[in-house]
Amino acid sequence: FNMFLKIKGISLMIKLIATDMDGTFLDSSKRFSMEFFDIFEELRKRKIKFVIASGNQYFRLYQKFLPISNEMYFIGENGSYIAKGVKLIATNTLKKEQVQAVIQLVESHPELNMILCGVKSAYCLNEFKHLEPVVRTYYCNYQFVESYDDIDDEIMKIAIYDPNHQIIRYADDIACGLDKGVKATTSGNEWIDIQNEDINKGVAIKRLQRELNIKPEECMAFGDQMNDYTLLKSVKYSYAMANAVPRIKDIAYGIAKSNDHQGVLEVIKKEDLRDVVVVVTRYFGGIKLGAGGLVRAYTKGAKVGIEAAQIIEKVKYKEVGI
């Protein structure tokens, strides 16, 4: 379990692993395998940092991984909140006028709901209290308020929720109505996240790389949606889940099994291979794949070969002296 990868003859140690949560680390029931706690202990012994990079609230993420949360890094709110355990590292907040402009924009679509994600808590209007089960799934520190004017907090992100699971219908309209310096990112079929243009999971992971003195080629990351794009582009060993959207698969170093088949843990465990040489032969002919296409094709070929291979144990039967 040394997490060594041999690339072009160079033995490379993975020092940091980052993963998205929904659709990636968590299965469709919003759970992860309890085997992770054993795997995490092995990673900890080898001083490999483990980072949860999610659009979810930091407090919710911290709660999810008790009792090991203090030994983990968290990137919450799509990069706007960075912490090591309970220690806050950085936040990125919207200006008050930006928040007000987004509120007015979304209120023109009464069928949509809003959650204002602050540094101290998340906030939702009382009129949407029937959606508390949805709120509770992603937030553990939240309040229902009569008016957004009642909020005394710095807002990092505004999460727009479509209960009809067709948020893409509103993406262009909302994006065109935003002020300069603010962006909209879709997450699955239900959410659009509004936050500062200069923040994302990739920016946050790069900050951790600098602070921990870890190079991109010493990092591995997993994701499935477009809000994971910058995260995967910030590391060398990026894995798209089998259930990922096509654009995420296009940029990935490799493809992991789906979130319902514990793809993240399967990749981590399989990196226990050492002193192995895999030869992939491409016969003349066929289409030009380009450098990225060749890497993906050879990676897939090696992966298929390794998965199909059997382990043969050599056992000393009889010692013969000559």
Secondary structure, DSSP 8 states (H G I E B T S, - for coil): ---EEEETTEEEE--EEEE-TBTTTB-TTS---THHHHHHHHHHHTT-EEEEE-SS-HHHHHHHTTTSGGGSEEEEGGGTEEEETTEEEEE----HHHHHHHHHHHTT-TTSEEEEEESS-EEEEGGGGGGHHHHHHH-SSEEEES-GGG--S-EEEEEEE-TTS-THHHHHHHHHTS-TTEEEEEETTTEEEEEETT--HHHHHHHHHHHHT--GGGEEEEE-SGGGHHHHHTSSEEEEETTS-HHHHHH-SEEE--GGGTHHHHHHHHTT--S--------S-S---HHHHHHHHHHHHHHHHHHH--------------
